Amino acid sequence: KTADGEEAEREARRRLVEALLEKNEFEPAPSMVAREVAAQVDQTKRQLAQQGMNLSHIGTNEQQLAARIRPQALFNVKAFLLLDAIGNTEELNVSDEELEAELAKNAEESGQNVDRMKASMEKSGQLLLIRAQMREERILDFLMENAKVTEAPDPEPEGDESGE
């Protein structure tokens, strides 16, 4: 797939998840959203630290950053819960064999020893993350195959009803 093709695929998947969330309104546990916000704030701080910077360098503090991140974090948590429920209902899981094959492919691409890479990923918790990402891909593939995707032009903006 071309980069444009991959981008279009990601966008189509994101829109599908948004549409599903609109049809299935629910409020996730505040603690889950708070954890996601905290994780993203930490990640931002780590990325800044790697560049020798901190939050004040980008003109913000933890509270402001958390407030900015919150809408995306809420979306992420809702999407995760929705996809997880669909995955459970449809019994869409990733087998150990599939995980091993993915790890072997990653090791080969990065020129690493697969066992060493796996051991290091197990220690850092990345193994769980890869399996979760693979499962999410599988669930999204399932949804894309079963969605009645219609190619429609973007709607023309009508008047000023957005209140902006």
Stockholm file with secondary structure:
# STOCKHOLM 1.0

chainA/1-164         KTADGEEAEREARRRLVEALLEKNEFEPAPSMVAREVAAQVDQTKRQLAQQGMNLSHIGTNEQQLAARIRPQALFNVKAFLLLDAIGNTEELNVSDEELEAELAKNAEESGQNVDRMKASMEKSGQLLLIRAQMREERILDFLMENAKVTEAPDPEPEGDESGE
#=GR chainA/1-164 SS CCHHHHHHHHHHHHHHHHHHHHHSCCCCCHHHHHHHHHHHHHHHHHHHHHTTCCGGGGTCCHHHHHHHHHHHHHHHHHHHHHHHHHHHHTTCCCCHHHHHHHHHHHHHHHTCCHHHHHHHHHHHTHHHHHHHHHHHHHHHHHHHHHSCCCCCCCCCCCTTCSCC
#=GC SS_cons         CCHHHHHHHHHHHHHHHHHHHHHSCCCCCHHHHHHHHHHHHHHHHHHHHHTTCCGGGGTCCHHHHHHHHHHHHHHHHHHHHHHHHHHHHTTCCCCHHHHHHHHHHHHHHHTCCHHHHHHHHHHHTHHHHHHHHHHHHHHHHHHHHHSCCCCCCCCCCCTTCSCC
//
